[in-house]
Amino acid sequence: MKGKHTVTVVSETHWDRAWYVPFQEFRVRLVRLIDRLLDLLERDPGFRCFMLDGQTVLLEDYFAIRPESQERVKRFVQEGRLQVGPWYVLVDEFLVSPESMIRNLQIGWRMAEELGGVMRVGYAPDAFGHIAALPQILAGFDLDNTVFWRGVGPEGEELGTEFHWVAPDGTSVLAIWLADGYHNVSNLGYPIKWGDTSQMRFDLELALEQIERAVESARTRANTPALLLMNGIDHAEAQPELSHILAAAQERFPDIEFCHATLEDHIAAVCTAQPQLREWSGEFNRGAYGSVLQGVYSTRMYLKQANHRVLTLLERYAEPLSGLAWVLTGREGDPAFLEEAWRWMLKNHPHDDICGCSVDQVHEEMMYRFGQAEQIARTILRDAFRSVLREVDYSRPEGLPMTLFNPLAWPRQEIARLEIPFDMGDPMADDFQILDSDGQPVPYQKRSDEPRFWMEVLKGNAKRVVTVALPVDVPAGGYATYYVQPGRGDRPAAGGGLRTWEWGAENQFVTLQIQPDGSLTLTDKGTGITYQGLNRFEDVEDAGDEYTYSSCSDSQTLTTEGLKATITRLHAGPLQATFRVELDFKVPAWLSEDGQSRSEERVSLPISSEITLYADQPGVYIATTVDNRAKDHRLRALFPTPLRPEYSHADGHFAVIEREVDLPEVTGWEEDPSPTKHQRAFVDISDGEGGLALLNRGLPEYEARREKDGCVTLCLTLLRCVGWLSGGQLLTRRQRAGLPLPTPGAQCPGSHTFEYAILPHEGNWQAVFQTAYNYNAPLQARRADMDEGMVVRELQLIREDSELIGRHELPWDRSGTLPDRQSLVAADPSAFVLSALKRSEGGEGLILRGYNVTDDPLEVTLRFGFPAQAVYRTKLNEERLKELELSSEGGVSLPVGGHEVVTVEVIPQRKH
């Protein structure tokens, strides 16, 4: 080893709460690890410090078993010998929302501060790639650095292990790339890198050899004399011999200064060197130096759908309505319940959990946690909505009031799905009309009529629920009310020009024709482009594992092209046309015994799609149900186009991400470039004049596939079914990614329903994002005169006595101080996308967060439907930066740069 270097040795463990064994078994090991760690810190003052993996949930898990150790832990945190935070859990960044990452940091940061101090390092050691917006999120918590491992492509040779990582908005942090992993000197003095060493003899000479190799490797990529060695690995305990090892290393290598220290100390050493570092902008999702495991976007798709459903419930409905109820009604609520829901939710976000790459029991327990978060969020939403509705004036017009809430900061004019819960026996359910708040009749189309019974605490609800399609107009970030009255003759005719025939329909935007094989032909009236073969299905073998898709050496692809579909028209206008398309798709049952080909035996893979076109609304909306009876396969919906773009554009974290369609030709990578990519709400391809977008609900994997003729097909993954946690060497990956454990649950047997939409359009992706975000945040509707109180006639399980009921039942008060239609939060222009609306962490105000979805700077105006005392610009962590000037109308205006994320705190004049 040549040259003078400072080597920082960081003692740490990387802790997966659940993975190849379930949570409780890992926790037993965790408790013993921390017990022994605390003993080591007490008896060996030379053992300088230990890092608990950057996540505070480990201590939450520990204290549940060892509450008596809290003061002991606090002492070492305060002394700087135990490094905790800043995260609550270490997440997979792509598969969770940006808002959940912010809640994650808020909870983790607060826990760490309560224990004595937070580690001020944006530590992300083992996420399966990194989002482009990570520097923005970290900087919003005063973290000016990140330390990470996976995802670096060939740029690593030029960047080295220290560089400046620039987010889409220009925010920059110092990045420390762990080129040799977070475990480059794990188990020093032992012959294994990973594993329990308690039955092995320690060898000091071997430890010094391991240090020498690690220093030499780190030196080749470092841009400064400061080198970093990570003494830890998954589930590893503190190494008690380390003080002795470092003393021997200092004697053996006198030209190197060895320091047992922290990541913060290493970052300070890098900065002291004042290097001229290169810059990098964009994602890290390539596997030149290590596996990045992009196949997890479609592993156990049911987890991704549940995650999408509950995150949407929390972020778009429970948090906003709880906060607005606090402002509008004086109802204090209980923010602790929302944090409890978030903690259940966040415990599903570590990479081995949300990625679906663990043993089956781990993911069974995840569904329980999703359920806990969902129960809390639904109850908070219901009660907050009711408290607001009790303050609304419903005195005019008469009728059963149905109020719809719009969680987005722009107005919505669309066809809504409205479920009207009539009382049992109410004759109005047979013949009714719907009026808007001005008393004008609104056309509607009946979709279904069914009895339902559900329970609340001390209250039964027996209703006849009639579902209708209804054109609505709901103001920005607010609500609108529609009134159901007894029918009075003919209903008003619907506009929009929806026309249907046996196997097709058209509106002002598109013409839809269903082909005999069930595929769709769609003509965009704006551009004149016709798309053929849409929503055709493709099935191919999957010889990979939970981490990675892989084909066989003898690959076989089947499609539904040419099959005979059963096509049924379910609804035929005037507001909605819906068709059911049923296919009996025969596919190979499993892989051959040697895993090199598909079996000759075939099984039926029934597929049923409901295809809907609405009046006066762009897009074709699809719900596909698959009864999965096959194993070892991948099922995708295909959307061929005549377009030949160079790039796809996918909705990402606080930005729309541009990605090249054509993969680079590479050799020697640890994992081949993956053709499948990540999306949030949509993916779009266009040629500048016109394009095709796919919208989805909780289906995060797409491929923009270049066909032989140069045209691009969008492929949407519905199922990826495998039977192993980790296989051996795959055609697409050089190394095993985990343990060779069977995972029959990852074959995803049974029925699955997938929701997505096709949106042809003029121009580029900017014509798409509002429709996509509307699709992902449907209008929420409630019958306004329902509350938690018992109404005797609802239950219908006791003898009814009208005189008794009339004497004891309180009349519903239709008066109130709030209008029955109101915008509460509006943002202009629409390129500023509302991301969060919630009560502030301090409880004094309402937090509004949004981002500029475009590259261009904006002048944004925020308007509030309630009086505000003051408005502050804040960081993501809600620390106030400056007070903003309120306009005479009670709003604020502020400049927002391209892709910038803006958070404001509104101090309302609350009702008491």
C-alpha positions, 0 to 999 in steps of 0.5 A, a space after each residue: 500500500 502506497 501513499 498516506 491515507 486516513 482509513 475510517 473503520 465503521 462498526 455496524 450491522 445491516 439489519 433486515 427485520 424479516 427476510 429468509 426467516 420471519 420477524 420474530 426469529 430475527 428479533 430474538 437475534 437482534 435483542 441478543 445483539 444489542 444486549 451484547 453490544 451494550 456490554 461491549 461498549 461498557 467494558 471496552 472504552 477503546 471500542 469507539 462506536 457502533 452504527 445501528 444501520 441508520 434505522 430506529 425501528 430496531 430500537 423500537 423492536 428492542 425496547 418492546 422486549 427490553 424496556 429497562 434498557 432505554 436509559 442505557 441506550 440513551 447514554 451511549 447515544 448521547 455520548 456518540 458511541 451509538 449511532 441511530 437514525 435518521 430513518 425509521 426503516 431503510 426502504 426500497 426507494 422505487 416501490 414506496 411513495 416520496 411522501 412515505 419517505 418523508 414520513 419515514 424520516 420524520 418519525 425516525 428523526 424524532 425517535 433518534 432525537 428523543 434518544 439523544 441525537 440523530 446520525 446526520 447521514 443519508 444512509 442507504 446501504 442496500 436499497 435495490 437502486 436509488 431514485 433521482 430525487 433522493 438528494 432533494 428528500 435528504 436535503 429537506 432534512 438538512 442532510 447534505 450527504 448520502 452513503 449508498 451501494 447498489 445501482 452504479 453503472 459504467 459511470 462509476 469508473 469516472 465518478 469514483 467513490 466520492 462525487 456530487 449527486 444532483 437531483 432534478 431540481 438542482 439540489 446537490 449532496 455529497 455522495 459516498 459510493 460503497 463500491 465494495 459494499 457495506 461489508 468490505 471488512 466484515 468478520 475480520 480474522 475469520 474465513 467467511 464474509 457472512 455468517 455466524 463466527 461463534 464456532 470459529 477461531 479468530 486469526 489476527 494475521 488473516 484480519 490484517 491481510 483482509 484489511 490490506 486487500 480492502 484498503 488497496 481496493 478502496 484506494 483505486 477508486 477514491 478521490 481523496 486520501 480518506 478511505 472507508 472500511 465497513 466492519 459489518 454485514 447482515 445481522 452481524 454483531 459487533 466484533 469485540 476483537 476490533 480494538 486489538 485488530 486496529 492496534 495491530 494494523 496501525 503497527 503493521 501499516 505505519 503510513 496509514 492512520 486507522 480510526 475507529 469512527 463514524 460515517 460522519 467522521 469519514 465524510 468530514 475527512 473527505 470534505 477536509 481534503 477539498 477535492 474537485 469532485 465530479 457531478 452526476 444527475 439521475 437514477 442509480 438503477 444499473 448493475 455494472 458493479 453489483 446486482 441491482 435486482 430490478 425484477 422485484 417491481 413485479 414480484 408478488 404483485 399483490 403486495 404492490 397493489 396493497 401498498 398502493 391502495 393503503 398509501 393512497 388512502 393515507 396520503 390522499 384522503 385520511 391525512 387531508 380530511 383529518 387536517 381539514 376537519 381540524 381547520 373547519 370544525 375545530 375538531 381536534 381529532 387524534 393525530 396519534 392514530 395517523 402516526 400509528 397507521 404510518 408505523 404499520 405501513 412503514 414496516 412493510 417498506 424495507 426492500 426485503 418486504 415490499 420487494 417481495 423477496 422473502 420467505 412466504 411467512 414474511 409476506 403473509 405478515 405484511 398483509 396483516 400490517 397493510 390491514 392494520 394501517 387500512 383499518 385505522 386510515 378508513 376509520 379516520 377518514 370516515 369520522 373526519 368526513 362526517 365531522 366536516 359534513 355536519 357543518 355543511 348547510 344542506 337546507 337547499 335543495 331538498 333531498 338525500 345529500 351526497 358529497 364528493 371530495 376531491 383531494 387534488 388541487 385542481 378542479 375535476 369534471 369527470 364521470 364519477 362512480 357514485 354509490 347511493 346508500 338508500 334506506 331499506 324500503 325507501 321507494 325513492 331507490 326505484 325512481 329518483 333524480 339527481 340535482 346539483 347544488 344549484 337545483 339543476 337536474 343532472 343526468 345519470 346512468 344506473 350501473 348496479 343495485 344491491 343490498 349491503 349490510 356493514 357494521 360500525 361500533 354499536 351501529 348496524 347499517 342495512 342499505 340498498 346501494 344503487 351505483 350510478 355513473 354521474 357527470 360531476 364538477 368538483 372544485 379544487 381541493 374541496 367538495 361538491 354536493 349532489 341531491 337525490 330526490 324522488 323521480 319526476 318524469 324524464 331525466 335530462 339527456 347526457 351530453 358527450 356524444 357517447 355512441 355504442 354498438 355490439 363490439 365497440 363505442 366512441 366518444 369525442 376523443 376515441 373510437 374503440 373497436 373490440 376484435 374477435 380475439 379480444 384485443 382493442 383497436 383504438 383511433 385517436 380522433 385528435 391525432 388520427 393515429 390508430 393503435 391495433 392489438 391493444 390489451 393483448 396478453 403475452 405469457 413467457 416462462 420465468 426461470 428466475 427468482 424473487 429478485 430477477 426475471 430470467 428466460 430459459 435457454 429454450 424460451 417459449 412465448 405465447 400470446 392471445 393473438 388469434 384466440 376466440 374471445 367471448 365478448 359481452 356488452 354490459 352497459 350501453 350509454 349514455 354516460 358509460 359503455 362497458 364490455 366484458 372480454 373473456 379468454 381461455 388462455 392455455 399456457 404451460 403448467 410449469 418449467 421442465 425439471 431441468 429448468 431449461 424449457 416449459 412443460 408440455 402440459 398446459 393449464 387454462 389461464 382464464 382472463 376476463 377484462 372489463 373495458 369501459 369508455 365514458 362520455 366526454 372523457 379521454 381514455 379507455 379504462 380496464 379491469 382485468 381479472 386473471 385466475 392464475 393456475 400456472 407456475 414459473 411464468 410472466 403474464 403481461 398486457 401488450 400495447 403495440 404502437 406505430 411510434 418510434 420514440 427514443 425515450 419513454 417517460 415514466 411518472 417517478 418521485 417528484 418528477 417524470 423520468 426520461 429513459 432510453 428505450 434501447 438498452 446499451 450493449 454491455 459486457 462484464 456487468 454483474 447484472 445485465 441491464 434490465 428492459 423492465 423499468 419502474 413507474 408510479 402513476 403512468 408511462 408514456 411514449 410519444 413522437 412529439 405530435 402524439 402518443 400513448 400513455 398507460 395509467 395504472 393503479 399499483 402496477 409498477 413495472 413496464 417495458 418500452 420494447 423496440 420491435 423489429 420494425 422499429 416501433 415500440 410496444 408498451 408492456 405492462 406486467 400483471 404477474 411474475 410467478 416464481 418458486 424460489 427466493 434466490 436461484 443460482 446463476 441466471 441468464 441475466 444475473 451472474 451471482 446468487 442474490 439470496 438464499 436458495 429457499 422455496 417460496 411457493 407463495 411467490 407463484 401467486 396462485 388464484 384470482 387477481 384483478 388489475 386496474 389500468 387505462 389506455 390514454 392516446 393523446 396529442 403532444 407529449 406526457 404533459 397532456 397525460 399527468 392530470 388524467 393519470 393523477 385523477 385516476 390514481 385519486 378517485 373522488 370520494 363520496 359520502 351520504 352526508 346525513 349518516 353519522 355514528 349514531 344508531 337509527 333504529 330503522 337501519 338495523 331492521 332486526 327488531 320489531 318496528 314501532 313507528 310511534 316509538 321510533 318517532 318519539 326517540 329518534 332525533 331529526 337530522 339537522 340540515 343547517 350549517 355554516 359551510 356551503 355545500 360546494 367549496 374549494 379549500 386548497 387550489 394551486 395554479 397552474 396545474 403543473 404544480 402538483 399537490 403532494 401532501 395536505 396534512 396537519 403539521 408535526 407541531 400541530 399548529 398549522 396545515 402543511 401543503 406540499 407540492 412540486 413542479 412536474 416540469 423543467 420550466 420555472 413557475 409562478 405558483 398561486 395557492 388559494 385557501 377556502 378558509 381564513 389564514 392568519 399566516 403562511 410560512 415556507 418550510 423545509 421538508 422537515 417542516 422547519 420554518 424558513 420565512 413568512 410569505 405575504 398573504 394576498 388580499 384574497 387570502 392566498 400566497 404566490 411564490 416562484 417554483 423552479 423546475 422540479 422543485 418541491 415546495 412545502 408551506 405551513 398555513 396557520 388557519 383562523 380555526 373555528 373553536 
